[in-house]
Amino acid sequence: MGRIAGVTAAETRERLLRAAADAFAERGYDGTRVADIAATAGVSNGALYAHFASKADLLAGALRAHGRNLLADMFAADPERPVVELLLLVGRSLTRRRDTRGYLIVEALVAARRDEDVARPMREYVGERADWLAELMRLAQAGGELDPALSPDALAHFCLLLAMGSALVPPDLHAIGEEEWAALLTRVASALTRTDTSTDRDNAVKVHIDPERCQGHGRCYDLAPGLFGDDEEGYGQVLGDGVVPPDQEDAARRAVANCPERAIDLLEET
């Protein structure tokens, strides 16, 4: 069994990721054979290894493509919605029963604890999620939703613990009333809100685009047209000197959070 006629490499890769996500979620990492994934996807083992270097890489790829990522989906669908509101909506869903793929992260974390080959790509995956969440926290802080004195990285870590812990303790092991849970989350969110309403700042904030990472998706100038534009080849570029006016910091951080290639940086200048 080789390459399927009329199917592109991208389509073959997606077949493999779907088959892997289902297999790993249902049978676990150790209980899943690469040959079974290839057979389900309708390709040979050789075709599978043309796309993924190892079973561990396939697990990480399946998690990125088909793991539960409700917050990112909701933010992409409505980037103007308050971040804390999105966090509360996602948080309320954590106590509900999820489908099989929702437990894919559990299988990946367990496998990473036992197998260093899995731990390496999982550290990268978790790091990516933490970085994205931390940038979202900075966006909320810039918009006055969260206390700016709190560490964005610590807030991101807290969110990761809640999300991944909820997969480890599903409703069939321990259930909690949705209203009780929502009340607790609301109390926690209120404790994290901004306490200093001052808008003064000592340092200028500038935006920077790394041309080596930019792939021309265009989300930056869609979300922050006053800060970004496109060059003659369609790649993003910073307008003017890159200094971000206070009233455009939200838009700048939203552009940073939505860049698929992580090509935009916010820099503070004293």
N, C-alpha and C positions, 0 to 999 in steps of 0.2 A: 504494500500500500504506500504510494508516494504522494506527491502533490495532487490535489483535486483540480481537475480541469475547470477553467473558468473562475477559479477562486483566487483572489489576490493574496499577497503575503499578509496584508493587514487583516483581511478576513480570516485567514488561517490562524493568525495570532489570537484574534478575538475568540474563535472557536475553542482554542486551547485554554484560554483564560476562563471562559465560561465552564468548560468541562472540569477544569482544575478547581474552581471555586466550589462547585457542587460536590466534587469528590472529597476534597479536603474537609469541607464542612460536615459531610455525612459520615466519613470514615476516619477522619483524622489524618495527620501527616504520615505517621508510621504505618497506618493501615491502607494507604493509597499507593498503588504502583504507577510509575510513569507510563508503563505500557497500557494500563487501563485508561488513563487520561487521553493518550494518543488515539486509542481505539474509539473512545466516545466522540472525540473530535473528528474522526474519520481520516487520520493521517498516520504516517509511519513514525516509529521512534526517532528515526533520523531527521524527519521533518520537524519534530518537536524540539530536538536539540539544535536545530538551525535557528530557532527563535529564542530558546532559553538554555543557558549554560548548564543548569543543574535543576534538580527537583526543588531545591531551596529557593532559587531565583524564580521558579514558576509559582511557588507559594506566595512570595512577596508580590509578584506581578498580579496574581489573582486577588490579593488583598487590596491593592491599589485600584484595580479595575472594578471589583465587585464587592468589596467590603462595605459594611454599613457606614455611610458618611452623610447622615441627614443634615448636619449643620452646614456643611459646605454646599450642599444642594440648595438649601433654603436661602443661604446668603447669595448664591449665584442668581437665584430666581428673583430676589428682591433686595439688592444691595443697599437700598435706601432705608430699609427697615431698621429700627434701633437694635443694636447688637444684644443688649441685655434682654430684650423681648425675644429674640431668636434663641438665646441661651435658655431662657425659661421654657420656651415651647419644646425644645429638644430635651431638656432635663425632665420634663413631665412625661415624655415618652419612654424614659429609661426603665420604668417599672413594668412596662407592658411586654407581653410575650412577643418574641420576634421570630421571623422565619429562619430556616436552617442556615442561610448565608450570614445571618446576623451573628452567628456564633463562630464565624470563620476566624475572627481575631483571637478567640480562645484557643483554637487549635494552633494558630501561629505562635502565640505566646508560650504555650506548653512545649511546642517543638523547639522553640528558641532556647528554652531553659535546659533542654537535654542535648542539643546539637549545635555546636559552634558554627557549622555551615549555614544554619538557619538564623542564628543569632546575629550574624553580620548584616544580612539584608534587612532584618527586622529592626536593628538599631537605626539603620538609615531611614526606614519607613516611619518609625516612631518619632525620630528626629524631625522629619519633614512635617508630620502632623503637629508636633509641638511648636515648630517655627511658625506654621500657618496660624495656629491658635494664638500665639504670643502677638503676632501682628494684628490679629483681630482684637485682642485686648487693648493694644495701643490705640487702635481706631476708636474703641469705646472710651478710652481715657481722654483722647483728644476731643471727643464729642461731649465730654462732661458727664458720661454715663457711669464711669467707674472712677474710683479714687486714684489719682495719678501717683500717689505715694506708694501704691502697691506694685510689686514686681510683675510685669507682664509674663515673664517666664514661670513664676510661681503660680499665677492664675491659670496659665495654660496647662501646667502640670496637674493642678487641681481638677480641671475639666477632663484631662486624660484619665485620671484615677476614677472619676465618677463614671465615665463612659465605659471604660474597660472593666471596671468592677461590676457594673450592671450586667455585663455579659457573663460574668462568673457566678453571679447570684440571680438567676432568673426567677420569675414568679412561682414556678413549680417547686422551688426550694424554699423561698421565703417571699410572701406577698405583703404588700402594704397598700392601704387605700389611696386612690389617686388624689383625693382632696387633701388628705394628710400630707402626702408627699409634696403636692403643689404649695401648700402653706409653708412647709419647711424651706423649699427652694426660694420662695418669695422673701422669706425672712433673711436667708443667706444673701440673696441679691441686694436687698436693702442695706445690709451691713457693708457691702463692697462698693456702694455708690460713692460718688465724688463728695468729699467733705469740704474742699476749698473751691469756692466759686470764682476766685480771682482768675482773670484771663491774661494777666501780665506774664511775660516770659523774658528771660535774660538772653537766651541763645536763639539765633536764627536757625530755622529748619530749611534744609535744601533737599531737592530730589535729584537723583542721579540714575541714569540708565546705563547698564553694562552692555555695550554693543555686541560683546561676544555671546551673551545669553539671550538677547532679544531676538524673537522669531517673527515679529510683525503681527501678533494677534490683534493689536489695536484696542485692547480693553482699556489701556491707560488713558488714551485721549477720548474714548467714549465716556469714561467715568469722571475724568478731570480735564475737560477741554481747555481750561484756563492755564493748565500747567504743562500739558503734553500736546504734541502734534506728530505728524509723520513726515519722514524725509521723502526724497524722490523715489526711493525703492520700496516705500511702504513700511519701513521700520520706525519704531517709536523714537522720538527725540524730545528733549526738555526744551521748553520755550523760555527765552530770556536767560537770566542768570541762575534759574532754578530755585530761587528763594521762594518759600511757600508763605503766602499771607496767612495770618491767623484764621481768617474765615474760610480758607481752602484746605486746612489741615485734614479735615474729615475726608474730603475728596481725594487728597493725596494718599492717605492711608488705605482708602478703599481701593485705589488703583494698585498699590503695593500688594494688598491681600488677594487681588484678583488676577495678578500676572501669572500665567501658567508656568513660565520659565524662571520665576523669581529673579527677574532681571532689574527690578527697580529697588533702589535703596533710599532710605531717608537718613540724612546726615545732620547732626547738630553742630553748628559752628559757634564758637564762643566769641 
